Amino acid sequence: MNEIEVAQISCGSEYTGIQGEIESAAEQVGAKIIFPDIDLEEVEAAEEKFGLRVTSPDLKLMLARAISVVEGHTTADAVFIGTCFRCAEG
């Protein structure tokens, strides 16, 4: 059986200290966390494509990774989406 690849589309998982928990949960179900491979131009264009202006560089990276999955540039069996609490605070 092939390992399940889960694309992680997140912002703040390192900041909040839960990245290890995400990876542990993936291992428990026989999955592997992958991160969509993108370049700087894709990060810079993400706000325009997504239609949302953000100030957080990590959130811009998250948007670019999400676009990569949606447009089929990244192949994954599943997607994990998560954010921290900071953006919600304003």
N, C-alpha and C positions, 0 to 999 in steps of 0.2 A: 504494500500500500504506500502510495506517495505521501509525503509530508504535506499537510495543508499549509498554504502560505496566506498569511493575514497581513494586509497592508495597514500599517498604523498611520492614521491621519490624526495627529494630535498636536496640542500646544500646551506646554506646561507639565508634561509628565515627569521630566527631570526635576523641574522647579518644586513640584509638590512631593517628590520622592516616591512616586508610585511606579516608575518605569520597571523596576525589578518585579513588582507584583504583576504587571501586565505580562512580562516575559514568562514568569512562573506559571501563570494561568494558561498561557498558550502551550507551554510544555506539557502541562497536565492533560491536555486534550490532543496531544500529538501534532501541534501546530508550530509554525515558525513565524515570528514577526519579521516583516520586511518593511523597508522604507522606500517609497518611490524615489527613483533617481532622477533628479531634475537639475537644471543649470540656472545660473543667475538671471538670465533673460526671462526664464519662465516665472521666477519669483517676482521680478519687476513688472511683468505683464499680468500677474494673477489678479490684482485688484480690478483692473479694467475688465478682464474677462468675467470675473465673478460678480462685478457690479457692487462692490463694497470696499470702501476706504477704511483701512485700519492703521493704527500707529505701531503696533507690536510687530517687530521683525519675525518673531516666531509664528505669529498668526498669519503673516504673509506667506511664510514657508508652508504652513498647513494648507492654505488655500491652493498654492501651487501643486502640492502633492495630491490634493483632492482632484484637481483638474486633470492631472496626469492619469489618475485611475479612470475617471469618467471618459476621457478621450481615448482610452485604450493603450496609452504609452506604457503603462505598468500593468502587468498581468498578476492577478491575485485571486485566490479562491474566496476570500472574504475581506471585509474592511472593518477595522476598529476605529471609531471616531470618539475623541475625547478632548476636553479642554479643562483648564484649571479655573479657578474662581476669579482671577484677577481682572479679566476683561469685563466680567459682569459687574465688577465694582465701579466701573467707569474709568 
